[in-house]
Amino acid sequence: MYLEIDNLSKRWTNSGETPQVLQNISLKIKENEFVCIVGPSGCGKTTLLKILSGIEKADSGSVIFNQKETDTTCQCRNMVFQEPPLYPWKTVAENVELGLIFNKVPAKERQATVKEKIVLCELSGYENYYPNQLSGGMKQKTQLARVLALNPDIVLLDEPFAAMDEILRHSFDIYLQHLWEEEKKTYIMVTHSLEEALLLADRILIMKPNPGEIHLEECIDLPRPRDLFSKEIVELRKKLRNELSKFY
Amino acid sequence: MFKKQYLVNNAAILLIFAVWFGVAFLVHTLKGVEFPSPISTLKELAENLAGKDIYDYSIGQHTYTSLLRWLAAYVLAIITGIGTGFLLGLYPRVYRLVMPLIYTLQLIPGLAWIPISLLLFGLGNASTMFMIFMLGYTPIVLTTAAGIKDTPKELIQSAHLMGASQKDLFIHVLFPSSLLQIINGMRIALANSWRVLIAAEMIVGNGIGLGYIIIQSRWTLDYTSAFVSIFIIVLIGLTAEKYIFNTIERRIRHKYGYTHH
C-alpha cells in the first residue's frame, strides 16, 4: 500500500478542555488516487492534512509512506492552502523557483522546471508579476505551480477554491483535474463542497466531529470528465448529503 | 492629484515661514527684542556661505563636522541595531532576557545621556558619538525584532514545507519580511540621533559643529547665527526624511503591493 495511515489520534491541549480532534483514523491510499475529504467544521479534516504534511504531529498512530514511517515534512509531500502563502517580494516566477533553490537544484534545471510549471499551470505572461498584482485565482495557480515544481508524490489540498464563487470554482476544479491528469500524483483534498468532491474524487471520505472519525467511504468509479447532472452523480449526491446532514 | 499634493506641500513650507515671520514681528514689537526673522536669517546664511566665518570656522566646516560625527555613530547604530534585532527576533530566550534592557534604554531621554557619556568618555568626540549611537540603536533593535516576529506564520510554514534551511528562511523570508519595519526604525533613529547630536555638541562638543554654534551664540548674543544653524539642521533632517527614507519606503511598498498613504 502506498500511503498508510494507522490509528492516528490527536487532542488539542490548549484550553482547559482537551477535545479529541482525531480518533483512531486508519486509512489506506493508493498511488495516484484522488481522495476528497468532506465533513462539517471541527471534524479534524484540516488537522489530518497537516499531520500528513508533517507540519503537525499526531499524539499516537503512524503515517507510513512507501513502507517507511514518516512524521516530518519532506519533499515527497506538499500542501496547497486556501490562502496562497506567496512571498510578496518575489515575482510569480521567483515564487515558483523558491522551493527549488531551497533544495539546491542547479540554476539551469531550475529555470527549465519553472518554465514548464508556468506553462502547465497557465501562468504564461505573468512570470514577472508580483502577487499583489494578481487576482485570487492567479495567486492560487501560482501556489499550485510552486508546489508542483517540487514534484511531490502526494499533493495535499486544504480547501483550495473555497473562497471562489460557484462558477469560478467549477472552472478551477476542471483545471485541477487537468493538472492531476497531466502529472499523475496522489491528491488528497479537503473541501466543503460535495459537488467538488463528486466531480473530482476517486474516493470520498465523510468525516464526523466530536471525536473526529471517518464516518463513511464512497468510491466513485465513473469516468472523467463527469457530468454533475447525470443520474448516478445526482443519486450519489443525495445519499452523501443525507449522511452529512446528520452532523448539523 | 499629484499636483494637488505638491501644492499642499509647498503651502506647508509657506506656513512655516509665515509663523516664523509672525513670531519675529510680535516679539520685536511687544518686547522690543530683536528676534531673527526669516529674512535676516537667510541674509546671514548667504553671508556665511559667501565666506563669513562663525566662531573661527566656515559654515561648511561646522556642517561637515556635525554630519560626519552623526554619520559615523548612526551607521554604527544601524549595523549593531539590526544585528541585535535579528538575535532578539530569532531567539525567544534572548528576547525575554534582553528586551527589558532595550526598553529601559529607550526610556532614557537624550539629554540624560550627557552625564553618562561624560563619565564614560570625558569631554570630546567620543562622548558625542556615544550619545548619537545610544539614541539611534534602540529604535532599530525594537523595529527589527518586531519585523522578524511579525513575519506571517503561513509564510514560514510554507518555507519549511518546501525544505528551507534556517539560512534560507532568513534570507528569503524573515529578512525581506521585516525590511519595511527595519527602515522605519532607521527613520526614527535618524530623527532621534540627529536631535541629540545638537544637544551633545552644545555640551561636549569641541569648538566646532552646528550645536556648538547654537550654544556659543547664547554667550555672544549672536542669535542670528543660532538661527542659521537651526535652519541648516532642519533642512538636513527634512532632506534625509523626505528624499531618502520616503523614496526607499515608497519603492519597497510599491514592490510589496502595500497601499500608499
Interface residues (C-beta under 8 A of the other chain):
Chain A: S53 G54 I55 T73 C74 Q75 N78 M79 F81 E83 P85 Y87 P88 W89 K90 L98 G99 I101 F102 N103 Y130 P131 N132 Q133 R146 L150
Chain B: P152 E154 L155 Q157 S158 A159 H160 L161 M162 G163 A164 S165 D168 H172 V173 P176 S177 L179 K255 Y256 G257 Y258
